[in-house]
Structures are given as C-alpha cells and as structure tokens.
Amino acid sequence: MRVMVFAKASDDSRMDGPPTPEMLAAFAAMDAFTEELVKAGVFVAAAGLKNDASARRIVMEGSRRTVIDGPFTETRELVAGFSIWEVKDMDEAMAWAKRAPNVMPGKNEMEIRPFYEAADLAEFMTPEELAAPRDGDRGKLGVA
C-alpha cells in the first residue's frame, strides 16, 4: 500500500533568513531518517514545499476561478512537505512516522493518507483495466 505523508507547517517552521545551526542539525536528522526509509525499501519520493510569493491557490466555485497569490499567512492550513511511502499497511506507516525526527521547534504535525489503488476502484474498472500494468506504477493508479 502506498501512503502520502504530509508534514504540516507550524508557526515555528518558517524559514526567514539563512538556516540556523539548529535547522541544519534538523535537516541532517531528516536526511538520516530518509536514508533509513530508502534502505528499508519504504521510500518512494519526498520534497519540501515553499510558501513564498511563487505559491498560488485556485478557488473554484462553479465555473468561476479565483487565484490567490502567496505567501499564505495561515500556517495551520499549509503543507510544508510530503513523502510517499510503500508500506504493507497503516500500522507500518504509523511505526515509521513515529520514528520521524521533529525537524522544527515546537509542536509539529504529520498526516498520513493512503492512496486509492486499483482494487479500491474495481467497481468502476473493467477486468482488463485492473490487470493492465501502467508505466512506472507497478499496476497501481496515480503517481509512482
């Protein structure tokens, strides 16, 4: 099963200015944790996300689209980064998440959500679609 792990932003997770020694140590701890995930065959992908002037939100209401420019001030609504893990079940995902370093000072939050897989959508697919391998995703829907 694949899961997406969201690292939520907090008021203390903003990067204003050059990295501090504490931030560099936190990044090193996250790199070491990511290496453990890679060695265990769990790691699929990960990235940190900027909350700066290049960020955008699109609000959709019927046929209307409104663009809101970043940066966004409500940090509780922001995803600071993500990882994609391949695990056997949610229990394994939770075990890995509990080992993750807390990379920013203060209270931080992670959210883990499973991907929809082909089996979850079986009632909407033909047997041929379910059996057909897809490029790069080992027969699963979505990104690999």
N, C-alpha and C positions, 0 to 999 in steps of 0.2 A: 504494500500500500504506500502511496505517496502522500506526504503531508507538506503543507506550506506553514512555515514558522514565521510569524510576524513579530518583529521587535518593535514595540510601541515606543513612541517618543515620550519624553518627560521634560519638565521644565529644566532639569539638570543635564539634558542630553544635547543641548545646542552647542554647536562649535562656533564660538565667537572668537576669532583670532587664531593664532598658531596653537598647535597641540601642546598641552602641558605634559610634564613628566608622568603624571598620573594617567593621562589619556593614552600616552604611548605604552605604558605598562598594561593598561586595559586592552588595547589593541593587540599587544603581544599575547595576552591570555586568550583572547578570542581566536587568534591565529593558531595557537596550540590546540584549542578545543576543536577548531575546524579540521586540523590535521588528524585528530583522533577520529572524527566522523569519516574522513577520507579513508583512513586505514581500516575502519570497520565496514566500509562499503555502504555507508548510510548517506553520505554527502552526494547531492546531485548538483546544486547550484546555490549561490548566495550573492547578495550585493547590499551595500548601504545606499540609502536614498537621500538626496539633497532636499532641503527645504529652503530654497532661496528664490531669487527673482525669476529663475527659469521654470519653477513649478507652476502648474496650471490645474484648475478644476473646471470641469464642464458640468453645469447643472442642466438636466434635461427635464422639460415639462411639456408633455405633448410633443408638438413639432418644434417648439422653441428651444434654443440652446443659448445658455449664458456662460461666458468664460470669466473665471475669477483668477486673477494673477496672484502668484505667491510673492513673498513667503507668507505662510499661514501662521497666525498667532496662537490659535487654539491647539496647543501641542497634544492634548489628550486625544485629538482626532487623527493624529499623524502616525504613519508607519515609518519608522526610521530605517528599517532594513528588512530583508527577508532571507530565508533559506528554504530550499526544497530538500527533503529527506526521503529516502526509500527505506521504509521500516516494515516489520512484519505485522504490527498492529499499533493501536493508540497507546497501549501500555509501554511499548518500546519507545515510542516518540516521547512520552512523558518522562521516561527514565533518562533519556538523553537531554531533554530540556532542563531537567532538574540539575544536571551537571554543568550547564552552561554558565560561564562567568558573568557576573553583573558588571558590565563594562562602563557604566556611568554611575556617578554618585547618586545616592537617594533611592527612592522607590522606582523600580522599572517593571515593565510588564511584557510578557510574551503571550501570543495567541497561536494555537495550533489548530489547523483545519485540514481535514482530509480532502483530497481531490476527488471529483467524480471520476470513476473508472468506467470502462465499457460495461462491466457487469451491472453497475448502478443504473445504466440507461438501456438495459437489454430490451425492455418492453417497447422502446422506440426504434430499435435497430433490427435489421434482418440478420439471420444467422450468418450470412456471407460477410456482412459488415463487422460482426463480432469476431469472426475468425480471421479477417484480413489484417496482416501486420501493417503498421503505419511507420513511416520514416522516422527513425530516431526515438520512438517512444515505446518500443517493445510491445506493440499491440494495445497501448493504452491511449485514451483520449487526452488531449491537452498537450502542454509542453513537456519535454523530457528533461 
